[in-house]
Amino acid sequence: MSRYRVLTRLRYSDLHQTPINHLRPYHSYEHHVPLSYSPAENAILSAAITHVPTHGFTPTALISGARDAGYPDVSANLFPGGPFSLVKHHLVTQRLALARNGKCSPTAERPEDRITEPTNVLDNVRALTLKRLRANEPIIHRWQEALAILAMPKHVPDALRELALLSDEIHFLSGDQSVDTSWYTKRAGLSAIYASTELFMTQDRSANFKETEDFLDRRLEGADELRRMIGDTGRWASVQAMGLVSGLRSKGVRI
């Protein structure tokens, strides 16, 4: 057996390692949450995202990523979700990056970047939401392709789950200490706001995405005012749910 075939077989065994799913039932400042990808999967997908600006969210980007990571082209076929695997990897890694590098993270290296005042939660939510949106800048001209993939019926459950996890992460890192029903309404509201702002950003041609930032500010201010006007939690949740459904429909999801 040639040396190349031995190396290829070893690499394939690496690819077939079963990733360990690390479930986190609660947030913790000390507990590190690793990616639920094997080293080989993470290497290929991380390399593939650098080819998205040129090739989009396509099998070509996955094949290019496999090559860059030192794997044969056929390795791209080991991702059953195809381009969706690439989209989801981007969503997961950028969400987790907020906790590691977020300006408002409780674990930020610089003391001035840590959350100290719960009264600044709304400002922190804005900063973290904007930071997550800006993580899409290098591939924003391709992001409508990603939204179309996420809108496919078979991918909608994963897409909604990631959106919910992102909203939860942002509120947690922002210092939100809610323990009542507002815990749910705040996250539902932010999910709707993020989805609409992300879609708006794909069409924004202003310098440094200034119009996207202004759009986000208007949505956050409007949501905060609406929350004060609607005292009933059920009605507030209903309004935000309608906003989220409208945002998903604008992405092509049939609801």
C-alpha positions in Angstrom: 0.0 0.0 0.0 1.4 3.4 -1.0 2.3 6.0 1.6 -0.3 8.3 0.1 -3.1 5.7 0.6 -2.0 5.1 4.2 -2.0 8.9 4.9 -5.4 9.2 3.2 -6.9 6.4 5.3 -5.6 8.0 8.4 -7.1 11.3 7.5 -10.4 9.6 6.8 -10.4 8.0 10.2 -9.8 11.4 11.6 -12.8 12.8 9.7 -15.1 10.0 10.9 -14.4 10.7 14.6 -17.7 11.2 16.3 -17.9 14.8 17.6 -18.8 15.2 21.2 -21.9 17.3 21.8 -21.2 19.6 24.8 -24.6 20.6 26.2 -24.8 23.7 28.4 -28.0 23.9 30.4 -26.9 27.1 31.9 -24.3 29.9 31.3 -21.1 29.8 33.3 -18.2 32.3 33.2 -15.7 29.5 33.9 -17.0 26.7 31.7 -15.5 26.7 28.2 -17.9 25.6 25.5 -15.9 23.9 22.7 -17.2 23.5 19.1 -19.2 20.4 18.5 -17.0 19.6 15.5 -14.1 17.1 15.1 -10.7 18.7 14.5 -10.8 17.7 10.8 -14.3 19.1 10.3 -13.4 22.4 12.0 -10.2 22.7 9.9 -12.0 22.1 6.6 -15.0 24.4 7.4 -12.8 27.2 8.8 -10.7 27.1 5.7 -13.7 26.9 3.4 -15.3 30.1 4.8 -12.3 32.1 3.4 -13.3 31.0 -0.1 -16.9 32.1 0.3 -16.2 35.7 -0.9 -15.1 34.2 -4.2 -17.2 31.0 -4.6 -20.1 31.7 -2.3 -21.7 29.1 -0.1 -21.1 26.3 -2.6 -19.5 22.8 -2.8 -16.6 24.5 -4.5 -15.9 26.5 -1.4 -16.0 23.2 0.6 -13.6 21.5 -1.8 -11.2 24.5 -1.6 -11.3 24.4 2.2 -10.5 20.7 2.2 -7.5 21.3 0.0 -6.3 24.1 2.2 -6.7 21.9 5.3 -4.6 19.2 3.7 -7.4 16.8 2.8 -8.4 15.3 -0.6 -11.2 16.9 -2.5 -13.6 14.0 -1.8 -13.5 15.0 1.9 -16.1 17.7 1.1 -18.6 14.9 0.5 -18.4 13.9 4.2 -20.6 16.9 5.1 -24.1 15.6 4.4 -25.5 19.1 4.7 -23.3 20.4 1.9 -23.2 24.2 1.8 -25.6 24.3 4.8 -22.8 22.8 6.9 -20.6 25.8 6.0 -23.4 28.3 6.8 -24.1 26.6 10.2 -20.4 26.5 11.1 -20.2 30.2 10.5 -23.2 30.9 12.7 -21.9 28.7 15.5 -18.3 30.0 15.5 -19.3 33.6 15.3 -21.8 33.2 18.2 -19.2 31.6 20.4 -16.7 34.2 19.4 -18.8 36.8 21.1 -18.1 35.2 24.5 -14.4 35.0 23.7 -13.9 38.4 22.1 -17.1 40.4 22.8 -16.4 43.9 24.0 -19.1 43.5 26.6 -18.1 40.1 27.7 -17.7 39.4 31.4 -14.5 37.5 30.6 -12.9 40.3 28.5 -9.2 40.7 29.2 -9.3 44.5 29.7 -11.3 45.5 32.8 -12.9 48.4 30.9 -14.4 45.9 28.5 -16.2 43.9 31.2 -19.8 44.4 32.2 -20.0 46.2 35.5 -23.4 47.9 35.5 -26.6 46.0 34.9 -28.3 49.3 34.0 -26.3 49.4 30.8 -27.8 46.1 29.5 -29.5 47.8 26.5 -26.3 49.5 25.5 -24.5 46.2 25.8 -27.1 44.4 23.7 -26.7 47.0 21.0 -22.9 46.7 21.1 -22.9 42.9 20.9 -25.6 42.7 18.3 -23.6 45.2 16.1 -20.4 43.2 16.7 -22.1 40.0 15.6 -23.5 41.7 12.5 -20.1 43.1 11.6 -18.7 39.6 11.6 -20.6 39.1 8.4 -18.9 42.0 6.6 -16.3 39.9 4.7 -19.0 37.7 3.2 -22.0 40.1 3.3 -22.2 40.2 -0.5 -22.8 36.4 -0.3 -25.1 36.4 2.7 -28.3 36.3 0.8 -27.2 32.9 -0.5 -26.8 31.8 3.1 -30.3 33.1 4.0 -31.7 31.2 1.0 -30.1 28.0 2.3 -31.4 28.6 5.9 -34.9 29.2 4.5 -35.1 25.7 3.0 -37.7 23.8 5.0 -35.3 21.1 6.2 -32.9 23.7 7.6 -35.5 26.0 9.3 -35.4 24.2 12.7 -31.6 24.5 12.9 -31.8 28.1 11.7 -34.3 29.1 14.4 -32.4 27.3 17.1 -29.2 29.2 16.2 -31.1 32.5 16.2 -32.5 31.7 19.6 -29.0 30.7 21.0 -27.5 33.9 19.6 -30.2 36.0 21.3 -29.7 34.2 24.6 -25.9 34.6 24.3 -26.1 38.4 23.7 -28.5 39.0 26.6 -26.4 36.9 28.9 -23.2 38.6 28.0 -24.9 42.0 28.2 -25.6 41.4 31.9 -29.3 40.6 31.7 -30.3 39.1 35.0 -34.0 38.6 34.3 -35.6 35.6 36.0 -39.3 36.3 35.2 -41.3 36.0 32.0 -39.3 38.9 30.5 -36.4 36.5 30.0 -38.4 35.0 27.1 -39.9 38.2 25.7 -36.5 39.9 25.5 -34.9 37.1 23.6 -37.9 36.8 21.3 -37.7 40.5 20.6 -34.0 40.5 19.9 -34.4 37.5 17.6 -36.9 39.4 15.5 -34.7 42.5 15.5 -31.5 40.7 14.6 -33.2 38.8 11.7 -34.6 42.0 10.2 -31.3 43.9 10.6 -29.2 41.1 9.1 -31.5 41.1 6.1 -31.3 44.9 5.8 -27.5 44.7 6.0 -27.3 42.6 2.8 -28.7 45.5 0.9 -26.8 48.3 2.7 -24.3 50.2 0.5 -23.5 53.0 2.9 -20.0 53.6 4.2 -19.0 51.3 7.1 -22.6 50.0 7.1 -23.8 53.2 8.8 -27.4 52.7 7.6 -27.4 49.2 9.1 -26.3 50.7 12.5 -29.0 53.4 12.3 -31.6 50.7 11.4 -30.6 48.6 14.4 -30.8 51.6 16.7 -34.3 52.4 15.5 -35.5 48.8 16.0 -34.0 48.6 19.5 -35.5 52.0 20.5 -38.8 51.1 19.1 -38.8 47.7 20.8 -37.9 49.3 24.1 -40.7 51.8 23.8 -43.2 49.2 22.7 -42.3 47.0 25.7 -43.1 49.9 28.0 -46.4 50.6 26.3 -47.5 46.9 26.3 -47.6 45.9 29.9 -49.0 42.5 29.3 -46.3 39.9 28.7 -48.4 37.7 26.5 -49.3 40.6 24.2 -45.6 41.7 24.0 -44.5 38.2 23.1 -47.3 38.0 20.5 -46.2 41.2 18.8 -42.5 40.1 18.7 -43.5 36.7 17.4 -45.4 38.3 14.5 -42.3 40.4 13.8 -40.1 37.3 13.7 -42.5 35.5 11.4 -42.6 38.6 9.0 -38.8 38.6 9.0 -38.6 34.9 8.2 -41.2 35.3 5.4 -39.0 38.0 3.9 -36.2 35.5 3.7 -38.5 33.1 1.8 -39.6 30.8 4.6 -43.2 29.6 4.1 -45.0 30.2 7.3 
